[in-house]
Amino acid sequence: MELSPIVTQPQRHCATRSFEWQTELCDCGDDCNICLCGAFCYCCLGCIIAKDMDECCCCGPSVAMRTRYRTLYRIPGTICSDCLIVTFCGPCNLCQLKRDIKRRKQLGIF
């Protein structure tokens, strides 16, 4: 009986949830740096996200940016829910977007 040598190491498999948000809206504890930036430098975080998405920073954080991102990754939701989230949970919205972008970059799907 001949044994063949192992030539590749087993890799940990990370299940991707590509059709849903990578983190919940209020999961600020997942990345404290993003949370602090969203709380104290809301406009800066909006510009960083706009740059990540190849958008113009001048428009600022908007419903259109969230809807575009959600549509791009086929994340369930509606324009109405996007509007409510951006209006009433603005900083949490930006933090969620940035965490999601960061996670998708790590997974190689951004």
Z-matrix of the N, CA and C atoms (Angstrom, degrees):
N
C 1 1.442
C 2 1.529 1 108.87
N 3 1.290 2 114.92 1 122.11
C 4 1.458 3 120.51 2 -177.92
C 5 1.529 4 109.61 3 -99.50
N 6 1.321 5 115.82 4 131.41
C 7 1.462 6 121.28 5 177.65
C 8 1.516 7 109.31 6 -99.33
N 9 1.308 8 115.64 7 133.82
C 10 1.463 9 118.43 8 177.43
C 11 1.527 10 109.05 9 -93.18
N 12 1.318 11 116.61 10 142.49
C 13 1.469 12 119.52 11 -179.08
C 14 1.531 13 111.50 12 -71.34
N 15 1.306 14 114.90 13 150.00
C 16 1.465 15 120.60 14 175.16
C 17 1.517 16 107.40 15 -80.05
N 18 1.322 17 116.85 16 123.83
C 19 1.460 18 120.49 17 -177.64
C 20 1.523 19 113.19 18 -110.00
N 21 1.330 20 118.10 19 -10.35
C 22 1.468 21 120.86 20 175.88
C 23 1.524 22 109.07 21 -132.30
N 24 1.296 23 114.77 22 146.33
C 25 1.452 24 120.80 23 178.18
C 26 1.524 25 109.47 24 -85.03
N 27 1.326 26 116.92 25 142.15
C 28 1.467 27 118.32 26 175.48
C 29 1.529 28 109.88 27 -64.34
N 30 1.306 29 116.21 28 140.92
C 31 1.461 30 121.90 29 -178.46
C 32 1.516 31 109.57 30 -108.00
N 33 1.311 32 114.56 31 145.04
C 34 1.451 33 119.11 32 174.44
C 35 1.517 34 108.27 33 -70.91
N 36 1.283 35 116.90 34 131.35
C 37 1.464 36 120.98 35 -179.49
C 38 1.522 37 109.53 36 -92.37
N 39 1.318 38 116.02 37 121.47
C 40 1.469 39 121.20 38 176.33
C 41 1.517 40 108.06 39 -99.32
N 42 1.282 41 116.36 40 114.47
C 43 1.456 42 119.93 41 177.63
C 44 1.517 43 109.25 42 -69.82
N 45 1.302 44 116.42 43 127.25
C 46 1.457 45 119.95 44 178.92
C 47 1.512 46 109.25 45 -96.06
N 48 1.289 47 114.44 46 139.08
C 49 1.452 48 120.94 47 175.29
C 50 1.521 49 105.64 48 -109.92
N 51 1.307 50 116.06 49 69.21
C 52 1.452 51 119.91 50 -169.92
C 53 1.522 52 114.00 51 -69.81
N 54 1.326 53 118.28 52 -18.55
C 55 1.455 54 119.68 53 -177.42
C 56 1.517 55 112.22 54 -106.86
N 57 1.313 56 117.28 55 27.46
C 58 1.458 57 121.80 56 174.49
C 59 1.524 58 108.10 57 -152.05
N 60 1.320 59 116.16 58 167.48
C 61 1.453 60 120.48 59 178.55
C 62 1.526 61 108.97 60 -63.79
N 63 1.311 62 116.45 61 140.41
C 64 1.462 63 121.14 62 179.75
C 65 1.536 64 111.36 63 -73.40
N 66 1.324 65 116.71 64 -27.16
C 67 1.465 66 122.13 65 175.52
C 68 1.527 67 108.08 66 -137.77
N 69 1.306 68 116.17 67 160.84
C 70 1.464 69 120.79 68 178.61
C 71 1.534 70 110.10 69 -78.72
N 72 1.314 71 116.22 70 165.83
C 73 1.459 72 122.39 71 -176.84
C 74 1.531 73 112.65 72 -56.78
N 75 1.307 74 117.76 73 -41.96
C 76 1.472 75 121.28 74 -175.14
C 77 1.530 76 113.33 75 -104.81
N 78 1.317 77 118.39 76 26.91
C 79 1.465 78 122.10 77 178.20
C 80 1.525 79 111.55 78 -86.32
N 81 1.320 80 116.09 79 51.98
C 82 1.463 81 120.26 80 -176.52
C 83 1.521 82 112.64 81 -63.48
N 84 1.335 83 117.38 82 -26.72
C 85 1.454 84 120.65 83 -179.76
C 86 1.517 85 113.50 84 -67.89
N 87 1.333 86 117.16 85 -14.81
C 88 1.464 87 120.27 86 179.42
C 89 1.520 88 112.45 87 -66.21
N 90 1.317 89 117.53 88 -31.71
C 91 1.468 90 121.56 89 178.95
C 92 1.529 91 108.26 90 -150.83
N 93 1.319 92 114.94 91 96.46
C 94 1.468 93 120.21 92 -175.49
C 95 1.526 94 113.10 93 -64.64
N 96 1.334 95 118.14 94 -32.13
C 97 1.465 96 120.31 95 179.17
C 98 1.525 97 111.41 96 -63.59
N 99 1.320 98 116.13 97 -43.87
C 100 1.465 99 120.21 98 177.95
C 101 1.524 100 109.54 99 -65.31
N 102 1.318 101 116.95 100 -40.46
C 103 1.458 102 121.54 101 179.91
C 104 1.532 103 110.90 102 -61.71
N 105 1.313 104 116.94 103 -45.57
C 106 1.471 105 120.58 104 178.85
C 107 1.516 106 111.50 105 -64.09
N 108 1.319 107 115.96 106 -40.54
C 109 1.468 108 119.71 107 177.93
C 110 1.525 109 110.36 108 -63.36
N 111 1.326 110 117.11 109 -42.03
C 112 1.461 111 121.19 110 178.86
C 113 1.517 112 112.60 111 -65.64
N 114 1.327 113 116.43 112 -34.58
C 115 1.468 114 121.00 113 -178.46
C 116 1.523 115 112.39 114 -77.43
N 117 1.330 116 117.26 115 -39.73
C 118 1.458 117 120.12 116 -172.53
C 119 1.525 118 115.09 117 -109.10
N 120 1.322 119 117.18 118 -13.90
C 121 1.463 120 119.58 119 179.64
C 122 1.533 121 109.33 120 -142.37
N 123 1.320 122 113.85 121 59.30
C 124 1.464 123 123.44 122 -175.44
C 125 1.532 124 112.12 123 -52.75
N 126 1.318 125 116.94 124 -47.70
C 127 1.476 126 120.92 125 -177.95
C 128 1.523 127 111.56 126 -65.81
N 129 1.331 128 116.65 127 -38.68
C 130 1.469 129 120.37 128 178.44
C 131 1.524 130 110.61 129 -62.44
N 132 1.331 131 116.37 130 -44.85
C 133 1.460 132 120.23 131 179.36
C 134 1.526 133 110.44 132 -63.87
N 135 1.328 134 116.70 133 -38.40
C 136 1.464 135 120.49 134 176.19
C 137 1.516 136 111.90 135 -60.03
N 138 1.330 137 116.44 136 -41.38
C 139 1.473 138 120.64 137 178.82
C 140 1.522 139 111.55 138 -68.69
N 141 1.323 140 117.19 139 -38.00
C 142 1.465 141 120.79 140 178.22
C 143 1.533 142 110.17 141 -62.50
N 144 1.325 143 115.66 142 -44.20
C 145 1.464 144 120.23 143 179.38
C 146 1.523 145 110.57 144 -66.23
N 147 1.330 146 117.01 145 -41.82
C 148 1.467 147 120.58 146 177.86
C 149 1.529 148 110.16 147 -59.74
N 150 1.321 149 117.02 148 -41.25
C 151 1.468 150 120.77 149 178.16
C 152 1.528 151 110.19 150 -64.12
N 153 1.347 152 116.98 151 -43.34
C 154 1.467 153 120.71 152 177.54
C 155 1.523 154 111.24 153 -57.53
N 156 1.333 155 116.23 154 -35.66
C 157 1.461 156 121.46 155 -176.43
C 158 1.530 157 113.05 156 -93.91
N 159 1.337 158 117.21 157 8.02
C 160 1.473 159 122.39 158 -177.15
C 161 1.522 160 112.11 159 57.05
N 162 1.334 161 115.36 160 40.74
C 163 1.465 162 122.48 161 178.15
C 164 1.528 163 109.25 162 -109.90
N 165 1.318 164 116.01 163 166.59
C 166 1.455 165 121.68 164 176.47
C 167 1.531 166 109.24 165 -80.90
N 168 1.305 167 115.44 166 132.29
C 169 1.461 168 121.02 167 -179.28
C 170 1.537 169 111.78 168 -73.03
N 171 1.322 170 117.25 169 -20.73
C 172 1.467 171 121.48 170 -174.94
C 173 1.526 172 113.13 171 -62.10
N 174 1.314 173 117.08 172 -31.29
C 175 1.462 174 120.14 173 -178.79
C 176 1.522 175 111.94 174 -74.04
N 177 1.317 176 116.44 175 -19.27
C 178 1.457 177 120.24 176 179.83
C 179 1.512 178 112.18 177 72.24
N 180 1.311 179 115.57 178 178.85
C 181 1.463 180 119.82 179 178.97
C 182 1.527 181 109.90 180 -62.04
N 183 1.313 182 116.44 181 126.87
C 184 1.459 183 118.40 182 -175.08
C 185 1.521 184 111.86 183 -141.00
N 186 1.314 185 113.70 184 167.47
C 187 1.456 186 121.12 185 175.44
C 188 1.527 187 109.11 186 -62.12
N 189 1.320 188 116.35 187 -39.16
C 190 1.465 189 120.95 188 -177.99
C 191 1.530 190 111.15 189 -61.07
N 192 1.330 191 116.90 190 -38.72
C 193 1.463 192 120.53 191 -179.33
C 194 1.532 193 109.96 192 -66.07
N 195 1.327 194 117.51 193 -45.57
C 196 1.469 195 120.93 194 178.74
C 197 1.524 196 110.62 195 -64.17
N 198 1.330 197 116.56 196 -44.56
C 199 1.465 198 120.84 197 -178.66
C 200 1.528 199 110.65 198 -64.01
N 201 1.318 200 117.14 199 -41.65
C 202 1.466 201 121.18 200 178.88
C 203 1.522 202 110.23 201 -61.27
N 204 1.326 203 116.32 202 -46.07
C 205 1.461 204 120.89 203 -179.74
C 206 1.527 205 110.85 204 -62.85
N 207 1.327 206 115.41 205 -46.88
C 208 1.456 207 120.74 206 -179.41
C 209 1.523 208 110.93 207 -61.49
N 210 1.316 209 117.25 208 -41.05
C 211 1.459 210 122.22 209 179.47
C 212 1.529 211 110.93 210 -68.50
N 213 1.317 212 116.51 211 -40.66
C 214 1.465 213 121.67 212 -179.20
C 215 1.527 214 111.85 213 -58.74
N 216 1.326 215 116.36 214 -39.94
C 217 1.462 216 121.01 215 -178.87
C 218 1.531 217 113.18 216 -102.06
N 219 1.324 218 116.05 217 13.07
C 220 1.464 219 123.54 218 176.74
C 221 1.529 220 112.13 219 52.66
N 222 1.323 221 115.04 220 42.64
C 223 1.460 222 121.48 221 177.17
C 224 1.530 223 107.43 222 -83.82
N 225 1.314 224 117.76 223 128.38
C 226 1.470 225 119.92 224 -178.62
C 227 1.532 226 112.14 225 -60.39
N 228 1.300 227 115.90 226 146.82
C 229 1.451 228 122.28 227 178.39
C 230 1.515 229 110.24 228 155.90
N 231 1.322 230 115.41 229 -179.90
C 232 1.467 231 120.85 230 179.41
C 233 1.525 232 109.32 231 -132.68
N 234 1.309 233 115.29 232 164.10
C 235 1.459 234 119.63 233 175.57
C 236 1.526 235 109.67 234 -63.76
N 237 1.319 236 116.51 235 -35.17
C 238 1.464 237 120.49 236 178.04
C 239 1.535 238 110.77 237 -61.84
N 240 1.328 239 117.66 238 -45.95
C 241 1.464 240 120.03 239 178.66
C 242 1.526 241 110.94 240 -66.12
N 243 1.334 242 116.72 241 -37.05
C 244 1.474 243 120.32 242 176.07
C 245 1.524 244 110.55 243 -60.95
N 246 1.319 245 115.95 244 -43.76
C 247 1.461 246 121.20 245 179.98
C 248 1.528 247 110.82 246 -61.49
N 249 1.315 248 116.87 247 -45.99
C 250 1.467 249 120.93 248 179.92
C 251 1.526 250 111.54 249 -63.34
N 252 1.328 251 116.73 250 -42.64
C 253 1.463 252 120.64 251 -179.95
C 254 1.520 253 111.18 252 -65.21
N 255 1.320 254 117.78 253 -45.71
C 256 1.469 255 121.10 254 -179.73
C 257 1.526 256 110.70 255 -64.90
N 258 1.336 257 117.09 256 -38.66
C 259 1.462 258 121.36 257 -178.01
C 260 1.524 259 112.87 258 -71.61
N 261 1.327 260 116.62 259 -46.75
C 262 1.463 261 119.79 260 -172.31
C 263 1.529 262 114.92 261 -101.52
N 264 1.315 263 117.24 262 -14.19
C 265 1.470 264 121.11 263 -178.91
C 266 1.525 265 109.61 264 -134.70
N 267 1.316 266 116.96 265 44.82
C 268 1.460 267 122.15 266 -174.74
C 269 1.521 268 114.99 267 -50.51
N 270 1.338 269 118.68 268 -56.30
C 271 1.469 270 119.07 269 -179.83
C 272 1.533 271 112.77 270 -61.88
N 273 1.327 272 117.23 271 -39.91
C 274 1.470 273 119.90 272 178.62
C 275 1.530 274 110.82 273 -64.92
N 276 1.324 275 116.74 274 -36.35
C 277 1.455 276 121.84 275 176.88
C 278 1.522 277 110.34 276 -59.66
N 279 1.326 278 116.66 277 -50.27
C 280 1.466 279 119.69 278 -178.57
C 281 1.523 280 111.39 279 -64.47
N 282 1.319 281 116.72 280 -40.37
C 283 1.463 282 120.21 281 178.79
C 284 1.527 283 110.87 282 -62.68
N 285 1.327 284 116.52 283 -41.72
C 286 1.461 285 119.93 284 178.39
C 287 1.525 286 110.66 285 -63.44
N 288 1.332 287 116.51 286 -44.58
C 289 1.466 288 119.94 287 178.46
C 290 1.524 289 111.16 288 -59.03
N 291 1.333 290 116.66 289 -47.11
C 292 1.463 291 119.97 290 -177.58
C 293 1.522 292 111.54 291 -66.39
N 294 1.338 293 117.67 292 -41.34
C 295 1.466 294 120.22 293 176.92
C 296 1.524 295 110.65 294 -61.64
N 297 1.331 296 115.80 295 -39.90
C 298 1.454 297 120.61 296 -179.12
C 299 1.528 298 110.54 297 -66.27
N 300 1.318 299 116.16 298 -44.69
C 301 1.469 300 120.53 299 177.63
C 302 1.527 301 110.10 300 -59.98
N 303 1.327 302 116.16 301 -46.75
C 304 1.470 303 121.09 302 -179.68
C 305 1.529 304 110.70 303 -59.38
N 306 1.326 305 117.05 304 -45.13
C 307 1.464 306 121.36 305 -179.14
C 308 1.523 307 111.27 306 -66.03
N 309 1.323 308 117.23 307 -42.32
C 310 1.467 309 120.22 308 179.59
C 311 1.526 310 110.99 309 -66.61
N 312 1.337 311 117.51 310 -33.96
C 313 1.469 312 120.01 311 174.99
C 314 1.515 313 110.37 312 -64.01
N 315 1.340 314 117.23 313 -41.45
C 316 1.459 315 121.30 314 178.55
C 317 1.536 316 111.26 315 -62.88
N 318 1.317 317 116.07 316 -37.27
C 319 1.459 318 121.66 317 -179.51
C 320 1.532 319 112.74 318 -81.71
N 321 1.335 320 116.47 319 -10.39
C 322 1.459 321 120.82 320 -179.23
C 323 1.511 322 113.96 321 77.23
N 324 1.346 323 116.75 322 25.56
C 325 1.476 324 119.60 323 -179.50
C 326 1.526 325 111.71 324 -119.29
N 327 1.317 326 117.26 325 22.57
C 328 1.462 327 120.37 326 177.42
C 329 1.499 328 108.87 327 -111.18
